[in-house]
Amino acid sequence: MKLSEQTVVVHSFRCFDINVGSMIVPPFKATEQAILHRFKGEILPLTSETVDASELDDEGRWFRLATGWDALEQPRGVSAG
């Protein structure tokens, strides 16, 4: 992924889900500000990633796009086809 000049750091986190009645780890990462203020969550250590700011939604969330096996780097000596 080629990053632009506008990058942000996102983290995995846990927060309380009133529908479940316990702490959950949402299926997205978010900025520190969104985690602390919007989601009232706790950042999980060692989960940060730097992403293009344009990839965030209006709530500061970043969803990893499922790209399938084709997007993964091939091991040396293994052809893609």
MODELLER restraints for C-alpha pairs under 7 A, 6 or more apart:
rsr = mdl.restraints
at = mdl.atoms
rsr.add(forms.Gaussian(group=physical.xy_distance, feature=features.Distance(at['CA:3:A'], at['CA:51:A']), mean=6.85, stdev=0.5))
rsr.add(forms.Gaussian(group=physical.xy_distance, feature=features.Distance(at['CA:3:A'], at['CA:52:A']), mean=5.81, stdev=0.5))
rsr.add(forms.Gaussian(group=physical.xy_distance, feature=features.Distance(at['CA:4:A'], at['CA:52:A']), mean=6.21, stdev=0.5))
rsr.add(forms.Gaussian(group=physical.xy_distance, feature=features.Distance(at['CA:6:A'], at['CA:52:A']), mean=5.99, stdev=0.5))
rsr.add(forms.Gaussian(group=physical.xy_distance, feature=features.Distance(at['CA:6:A'], at['CA:53:A']), mean=5.59, stdev=0.5))
rsr.add(forms.Gaussian(group=physical.xy_distance, feature=features.Distance(at['CA:7:A'], at['CA:50:A']), mean=6.37, stdev=0.5))
rsr.add(forms.Gaussian(group=physical.xy_distance, feature=features.Distance(at['CA:7:A'], at['CA:51:A']), mean=5.43, stdev=0.5))
rsr.add(forms.Gaussian(group=physical.xy_distance, feature=features.Distance(at['CA:7:A'], at['CA:52:A']), mean=4.46, stdev=0.5))
rsr.add(forms.Gaussian(group=physical.xy_distance, feature=features.Distance(at['CA:7:A'], at['CA:53:A']), mean=4.92, stdev=0.5))
rsr.add(forms.Gaussian(group=physical.xy_distance, feature=features.Distance(at['CA:8:A'], at['CA:50:A']), mean=5.56, stdev=0.5))
rsr.add(forms.Gaussian(group=physical.xy_distance, feature=features.Distance(at['CA:8:A'], at['CA:51:A']), mean=5.60, stdev=0.5))
rsr.add(forms.Gaussian(group=physical.xy_distance, feature=features.Distance(at['CA:8:A'], at['CA:52:A']), mean=6.32, stdev=0.5))
rsr.add(forms.Gaussian(group=physical.xy_distance, feature=features.Distance(at['CA:8:A'], at['CA:53:A']), mean=5.51, stdev=0.5))
rsr.add(forms.Gaussian(group=physical.xy_distance, feature=features.Distance(at['CA:9:A'], at['CA:31:A']), mean=6.08, stdev=0.5))
rsr.add(forms.Gaussian(group=physical.xy_distance, feature=features.Distance(at['CA:9:A'], at['CA:48:A']), mean=6.30, stdev=0.5))
rsr.add(forms.Gaussian(group=physical.xy_distance, feature=features.Distance(at['CA:9:A'], at['CA:49:A']), mean=5.52, stdev=0.5))
rsr.add(forms.Gaussian(group=physical.xy_distance, feature=features.Distance(at['CA:9:A'], at['CA:50:A']), mean=4.47, stdev=0.5))
rsr.add(forms.Gaussian(group=physical.xy_distance, feature=features.Distance(at['CA:9:A'], at['CA:51:A']), mean=6.37, stdev=0.5))
rsr.add(forms.Gaussian(group=physical.xy_distance, feature=features.Distance(at['CA:10:A'], at['CA:29:A']), mean=5.62, stdev=0.5))
rsr.add(forms.Gaussian(group=physical.xy_distance, feature=features.Distance(at['CA:10:A'], at['CA:30:A']), mean=4.74, stdev=0.5))
rsr.add(forms.Gaussian(group=physical.xy_distance, feature=features.Distance(at['CA:10:A'], at['CA:31:A']), mean=4.46, stdev=0.5))
rsr.add(forms.Gaussian(group=physical.xy_distance, feature=features.Distance(at['CA:10:A'], at['CA:32:A']), mean=6.75, stdev=0.5))
rsr.add(forms.Gaussian(group=physical.xy_distance, feature=features.Distance(at['CA:10:A'], at['CA:48:A']), mean=5.45, stdev=0.5))
rsr.add(forms.Gaussian(group=physical.xy_distance, feature=features.Distance(at['CA:10:A'], at['CA:49:A']), mean=5.44, stdev=0.5))
rsr.add(forms.Gaussian(group=physical.xy_distance, feature=features.Distance(at['CA:10:A'], at['CA:50:A']), mean=6.40, stdev=0.5))
rsr.add(forms.Gaussian(group=physical.xy_distance, feature=features.Distance(at['CA:11:A'], at['CA:29:A']), mean=5.02, stdev=0.5))
rsr.add(forms.Gaussian(group=physical.xy_distance, feature=features.Distance(at['CA:11:A'], at['CA:30:A']), mean=5.49, stdev=0.5))
rsr.add(forms.Gaussian(group=physical.xy_distance, feature=features.Distance(at['CA:11:A'], at['CA:31:A']), mean=6.30, stdev=0.5))
rsr.add(forms.Gaussian(group=physical.xy_distance, feature=features.Distance(at['CA:11:A'], at['CA:43:A']), mean=6.42, stdev=0.5))
rsr.add(forms.Gaussian(group=physical.xy_distance, feature=features.Distance(at['CA:11:A'], at['CA:47:A']), mean=5.33, stdev=0.5))
rsr.add(forms.Gaussian(group=physical.xy_distance, feature=features.Distance(at['CA:11:A'], at['CA:48:A']), mean=4.42, stdev=0.5))
rsr.add(forms.Gaussian(group=physical.xy_distance, feature=features.Distance(at['CA:11:A'], at['CA:49:A']), mean=6.54, stdev=0.5))
rsr.add(forms.Gaussian(group=physical.xy_distance, feature=features.Distance(at['CA:12:A'], at['CA:28:A']), mean=6.96, stdev=0.5))
rsr.add(forms.Gaussian(group=physical.xy_distance, feature=features.Distance(at['CA:12:A'], at['CA:29:A']), mean=4.69, stdev=0.5))
rsr.add(forms.Gaussian(group=physical.xy_distance, feature=features.Distance(at['CA:12:A'], at['CA:30:A']), mean=6.77, stdev=0.5))
rsr.add(forms.Gaussian(group=physical.xy_distance, feature=features.Distance(at['CA:12:A'], at['CA:43:A']), mean=6.17, stdev=0.5))
rsr.add(forms.Gaussian(group=physical.xy_distance, feature=features.Distance(at['CA:12:A'], at['CA:44:A']), mean=5.63, stdev=0.5))
rsr.add(forms.Gaussian(group=physical.xy_distance, feature=features.Distance(at['CA:12:A'], at['CA:47:A']), mean=5.60, stdev=0.5))
rsr.add(forms.Gaussian(group=physical.xy_distance, feature=features.Distance(at['CA:12:A'], at['CA:48:A']), mean=7.00, stdev=0.5))
rsr.add(forms.Gaussian(group=physical.xy_distance, feature=features.Distance(at['CA:13:A'], at['CA:25:A']), mean=5.88, stdev=0.5))
rsr.add(forms.Gaussian(group=physical.xy_distance, feature=features.Distance(at['CA:13:A'], at['CA:41:A']), mean=6.27, stdev=0.5))
rsr.add(forms.Gaussian(group=physical.xy_distance, feature=features.Distance(at['CA:13:A'], at['CA:42:A']), mean=5.39, stdev=0.5))
rsr.add(forms.Gaussian(group=physical.xy_distance, feature=features.Distance(at['CA:13:A'], at['CA:43:A']), mean=4.30, stdev=0.5))
rsr.add(forms.Gaussian(group=physical.xy_distance, feature=features.Distance(at['CA:13:A'], at['CA:44:A']), mean=4.88, stdev=0.5))
rsr.add(forms.Gaussian(group=physical.xy_distance, feature=features.Distance(at['CA:14:A'], at['CA:23:A']), mean=6.25, stdev=0.5))
rsr.add(forms.Gaussian(group=physical.xy_distance, feature=features.Distance(at['CA:14:A'], at['CA:24:A']), mean=5.35, stdev=0.5))
rsr.add(forms.Gaussian(group=physical.xy_distance, feature=features.Distance(at['CA:14:A'], at['CA:25:A']), mean=4.46, stdev=0.5))
rsr.add(forms.Gaussian(group=physical.xy_distance, feature=features.Distance(at['CA:14:A'], at['CA:26:A']), mean=6.81, stdev=0.5))
rsr.add(forms.Gaussian(group=physical.xy_distance, feature=features.Distance(at['CA:14:A'], at['CA:41:A']), mean=5.47, stdev=0.5))
rsr.add(forms.Gaussian(group=physical.xy_distance, feature=features.Distance(at['CA:14:A'], at['CA:42:A']), mean=5.40, stdev=0.5))
rsr.add(forms.Gaussian(group=physical.xy_distance, feature=features.Distance(at['CA:14:A'], at['CA:43:A']), mean=6.66, stdev=0.5))
rsr.add(forms.Gaussian(group=physical.xy_distance, feature=features.Distance(at['CA:15:A'], at['CA:23:A']), mean=5.25, stdev=0.5))
rsr.add(forms.Gaussian(group=physical.xy_distance, feature=features.Distance(at['CA:15:A'], at['CA:24:A']), mean=5.64, stdev=0.5))
rsr.add(forms.Gaussian(group=physical.xy_distance, feature=features.Distance(at['CA:15:A'], at['CA:25:A']), mean=6.66, stdev=0.5))
rsr.add(forms.Gaussian(group=physical.xy_distance, feature=features.Distance(at['CA:15:A'], at['CA:39:A']), mean=6.70, stdev=0.5))
rsr.add(forms.Gaussian(group=physical.xy_distance, feature=features.Distance(at['CA:15:A'], at['CA:40:A']), mean=6.46, stdev=0.5))
rsr.add(forms.Gaussian(group=physical.xy_distance, feature=features.Distance(at['CA:15:A'], at['CA:41:A']), mean=4.32, stdev=0.5))
rsr.add(forms.Gaussian(group=physical.xy_distance, feature=features.Distance(at['CA:15:A'], at['CA:42:A']), mean=6.38, stdev=0.5))
rsr.add(forms.Gaussian(group=physical.xy_distance, feature=features.Distance(at['CA:16:A'], at['CA:22:A']), mean=5.52, stdev=0.5))
rsr.add(forms.Gaussian(group=physical.xy_distance, feature=features.Distance(at['CA:16:A'], at['CA:23:A']), mean=4.27, stdev=0.5))
rsr.add(forms.Gaussian(group=physical.xy_distance, feature=features.Distance(at['CA:16:A'], at['CA:24:A']), mean=6.20, stdev=0.5))
rsr.add(forms.Gaussian(group=physical.xy_distance, feature=features.Distance(at['CA:17:A'], at['CA:23:A']), mean=5.99, stdev=0.5))
rsr.add(forms.Gaussian(group=physical.xy_distance, feature=features.Distance(at['CA:17:A'], at['CA:24:A']), mean=6.42, stdev=0.5))
rsr.add(forms.Gaussian(group=physical.xy_distance, feature=features.Distance(at['CA:28:A'], at['CA:61:A']), mean=6.44, stdev=0.5))
rsr.add(forms.Gaussian(group=physical.xy_distance, feature=features.Distance(at['CA:28:A'], at['CA:62:A']), mean=5.69, stdev=0.5))
rsr.add(forms.Gaussian(group=physical.xy_distance, feature=features.Distance(at['CA:28:A'], at['CA:63:A']), mean=4.87, stdev=0.5))
rsr.add(forms.Gaussian(group=physical.xy_distance, feature=features.Distance(at['CA:29:A'], at['CA:61:A']), mean=5.83, stdev=0.5))
rsr.add(forms.Gaussian(group=physical.xy_distance, feature=features.Distance(at['CA:29:A'], at['CA:62:A']), mean=5.15, stdev=0.5))
rsr.add(forms.Gaussian(group=physical.xy_distance, feature=features.Distance(at['CA:29:A'], at['CA:63:A']), mean=6.53, stdev=0.5))
rsr.add(forms.Gaussian(group=physical.xy_distance, feature=features.Distance(at['CA:30:A'], at['CA:60:A']), mean=5.57, stdev=0.5))
rsr.add(forms.Gaussian(group=physical.xy_distance, feature=features.Distance(at['CA:30:A'], at['CA:61:A']), mean=4.41, stdev=0.5))
rsr.add(forms.Gaussian(group=physical.xy_distance, feature=features.Distance(at['CA:30:A'], at['CA:62:A']), mean=5.69, stdev=0.5))
rsr.add(forms.Gaussian(group=physical.xy_distance, feature=features.Distance(at['CA:31:A'], at['CA:60:A']), mean=5.88, stdev=0.5))
rsr.add(forms.Gaussian(group=physical.xy_distance, feature=features.Distance(at['CA:31:A'], at['CA:61:A']), mean=6.95, stdev=0.5))
rsr.add(forms.Gaussian(group=physical.xy_distance, feature=features.Distance(at['CA:34:A'], at['CA:59:A']), mean=6.98, stdev=0.5))
rsr.add(forms.Gaussian(group=physical.xy_distance, feature=features.Distance(at['CA:34:A'], at['CA:60:A']), mean=5.71, stdev=0.5))
rsr.add(forms.Gaussian(group=physical.xy_distance, feature=features.Distance(at['CA:35:A'], at['CA:41:A']), mean=5.17, stdev=0.5))
rsr.add(forms.Gaussian(group=physical.xy_distance, feature=features.Distance(at['CA:35:A'], at['CA:42:A']), mean=6.95, stdev=0.5))
rsr.add(forms.Gaussian(group=physical.xy_distance, feature=features.Distance(at['CA:36:A'], at['CA:42:A']), mean=6.96, stdev=0.5))
rsr.add(forms.Gaussian(group=physical.xy_distance, feature=features.Distance(at['CA:55:A'], at['CA:62:A']), mean=6.39, stdev=0.5))
rsr.add(forms.Gaussian(group=physical.xy_distance, feature=features.Distance(at['CA:56:A'], at['CA:62:A']), mean=4.94, stdev=0.5))
rsr.add(forms.Gaussian(group=physical.xy_distance, feature=features.Distance(at['CA:74:A'], at['CA:80:A']), mean=6.72, stdev=0.5))
